[in-house]
Amino acid sequence: MRQGRTEFPAIVLKQHEDDGSLDMIVFFEAEDMIWEQRVLPRTDAQPGHSYTFVDPVEQDGEWQEFRCLFMQLMRDINELKVDIKTDLGYLDSRLDVLRTQTFGDFEQPEKSLMEYLNDFDKRLSKLERRK
């Protein structure tokens, strides 16, 4: 109890699945807060140092409209993630096909094909100068 009050707002950080307890930051005053670990729900056996759920606040139509827009945005983002993963899988398979077509049974060389062609061209130029 602080200053005659027994209920305080809190932010939940984690819920433990084994016993349903919560880790939370409890706000007593503007600059007076504390981190509590494994706080159990309020029961007849646990009346003090416990938590209770807050009843949800009634929301107006504008809030519901905003919520619907947000939920649509989340669905669109998830669809984009699936599309991107599908596209990346397709590109990976195309790259594998191109590697097979380019190198066949041979391992991919360390340098690019153009670097090897450039080296070959330099060697040919040297041979032509010697003649």
N, C-alpha and C positions, 0 to 999 in steps of 0.2 A: 504494500500500500504506500502510495506517495501522495502527499498533500490531500489526503482523504479520498483519493480515487483508487479504484481497483481494476479498472479496464483501461487499456492503452492501445493505440494503433501500432501495427507491426507490419514489416515486410518479410514475407516468407522467402528464405533462401533455398531450402531443401526440405523434402519430406523423406523420412526414412521408411522404407517399405517393410522392415521387420516388425515395427511396433506402431507405425503411423505417427510417430513424433515428428516435430518440426524444428528446424534450425531457423532462427529469425532475428531480425533487428527490431527491438522494441523502442518506441519513441515516447519518453515520458514528458519531455518539454522540447522546445526548439533546439537547444544545444545539449540536451541530456538524453542520451540513447545508450543502449547496451545490446551486446550480442548474446543471445540465449541459445543453448544447444539442447536438443532432444526434449522439447517441451511437449507434454502429453495433452490430449484433448480433455476438456472439462467433463468430469463424471461425478457421481455422488462420492466415490472413494477418492477422487482427486479434485476437490473444489478450488484450491488455490494453486498458483503458479501453473496455469494451464491455459489453453486457448479455446476459443469458440469461433465458429464461422460467423461472418457478418451477412445479414440479409442483403440480397442484391438491391441496388438502387433502381427505382423505376426509370426507364429511359423513354424519351420522347421519340417522335417519328424521325426527326433529323438524325438522331443517334443511330437508329436502326438503318436508315439509308446509308450513312457512313459505314456502318458495320457490313452491310451487303456489298458495298463497293470494295471494301478492304478484303472481304472473303473472295470476291471475284478476282481481285488482283492476285491473291495467293494461289487460286486455282490456275490462273493464266501463267504465273511464274512456274508452277509445278509442271504444267504442260510444256512450257518452253524447255525446262530441264530434261524432260523425257525426249523431246524432239532433238535437243543438242546431243544427248547421249546416243540416240539412234544415228544421227548424222556422223558423229565421231566414229562409231562402230563401222559405218559404211566406208568412211574415208580410210580407216585402218585396213579394211579388207581390200580396198582398191590399191593402197600402197603395197600391200603384200603381193597382189597380182602383178603390179608394175615391177617390183623387185625380181619376182620370178621370171617375168618376161625379159627383163634387162640382163640379169646375171645367170639365169638358168640354175644349174646345179652348183655353180661356183659361189664362194662366199663374197659378200659385198666388200669391195676394196676400201682401203683406208682413205684414199684421196678420191676426188670426184673424177668422172670420166673426162671432163674438160681439162683437168690438170694433167692427166696422162697424155691426152692428145697434144697439149701444149709442149710437154717434155719431148714427145716424139717429134714434133715439128722442129724444135730447137736442135735435136740431134741430126735431123735430115739437113737442116741449114748448115750445120758444121761440116757434114760430109760433102755437101755441094761446094762449099768454100775450099775444101782441100783439093778438089779436082782441078 
